[in-house]
Amino acid sequence: MPAKANSKYMRKFLTVISILALLFLIQNVIFQNDKLNAGQQQTNQISKENPVKDNGIIDGIQTFLNYTGFANATKGHFIMILVGLFFIFLAIKFDYEPLLLVPIGAGILLGNIPFMEGANLQIGLYENGSTLNFLYAGVVRGIYPSLIFLGIGAMTDFSTLISNPKLLLLGAAAQLGIFITFFGALALGFHPAEAGAIGIIGGADGPTAIFVASKLANGVSVLSDGTVTRNLIGPIAIAAYAYMALVPIIQPPIMYLLTSKKERQIRMKPPRAVTRLEKIIFPIIGLLLTCFISPSALPLLGMLFFGNLLKESGVTRRLAETARTTLIDIVTIVLGLTIGASTQADVFLTYQSILIFVLGAISFIIATAGGVAFAKLMNVFLKGDRKINPLIGAAGVSAVPDSARVAHMIGLRADPKNHLLMHAMAPNVAGIIGSAVAAGILISYLL
């Protein structure tokens, strides 16, 4: 293997090792949280018992020092600041989802600047009246994920899916990880609503994961049985986006394990040309059909297909251009910052966060394996040039377009003339629809 390739894989290996090391550090901090919180409460109590005096420069300086971040910092804050810097490093150095990881990393820094809690400063994300709290309302109410789906719809071409509808099944099969992880989370003691929010990580769709968590595990809403679930939006969102960024690392070993070289060399028949009328009708039928099946997913699927209708109608080019450029860029910035800021050390550094990352990884692995395995199953019933290259089954997770690119690159290694990108985009966009439908089913069943 060339030295350049060795260097590339070594960087990926070191990235994974670094993430595991960070998780280990976080786990060590978790068991000290009670002590840290107790110390913080004591600091706040001392401050309240010693208010600022009108006379006395020394007292004024002492009060100023008590309000600084240095006086209120804990080990948890420094751990989370390192995590934020690590996200920014991954984005800049290795180009891992920079449009997501840079805002999230910066948000983690913002959310973990120490300050005196309980002093009514209104600066923390969880403090009513603060700017970050106001922006965070778009996360809790599911506004940002819906707007992201509008932009995704405006930039998505469903032509390959329309030309080969059976590939929709691969997008559905890849949602297997969601439901298996749901039962795994239940076995570990999570509330059913929390388990549903954790399972959706397997869809590898950050906006969908945030939307489901905002409904089922936001720490505010009261469920039908009177239960108030824990606030797991931060850990779930960070896990979902982290695994999206690590698609080129996580998926290839699974794909190689489940396929033979002969299967990876399967050449698929070129997709047929799709008419303009088909492109216009598809989002209309898709919206009605999927939302009738899963009405709870209306905010996501409705915006997805509406955005696609703007694109394909041909008469709303300006609106489509705004949705897929300016609008989605602004929402991505605000969403990344607020999700990052939601990882305050006292909220994020818990044993449950570690479990969420582990369950999220399992969910993502099962989803990838489910897509590949179902493609192999479909080939049992398909003959000749109708056979499917199993690699594109891995694109059934909705990490658009990264999982499709991974399937394409691995296919090229097996056969340099076998271009799978267009074929892989069909299950990839089907995965977006599939994960949103699964999200709606979980919400309607568990809310």
Secondary structure, DSSP 4 states (H G I P E B T S, - for coil): --HHHHHHHHHHHHHHHHHHHHHHHHHHHHTTHHHHHHHHHHHHHHHHHSPPPSS-HHHHHHHHHHHSHHHH--HHHHHHHHHHHHHHHHHHHH-SSHHHHHHHHHHHHHHT----TTS----STTSTT-HHHHHHHHHHTTHHHHHHHHHHHHH---HHHHH-GGGHHHHHHTTHHHHHHHHHHHHTT--HHHHHHHHGGGG--HHHHHHHHHHHSBSSPBPTTS-B--B-HHHHHHHHHHHHHTHHHHHHHHHHHH--HHHHTPPPPPPPP--HHHHHHHHHHHHHHHHHH-GGGHHHHHHHHHHHHHHHHSS-HHHHHHIIIIIHHHHHHHHHHHHHHT--HHHHSSHHHHHHHHHHHHHHHHHHHHHHHHHHHHHHH--GGG---GGGGGGGS--TTHHHHHHHHHHHHH-TT---HHHHHHHHHHHHHHHHHHHHHHHHHH-
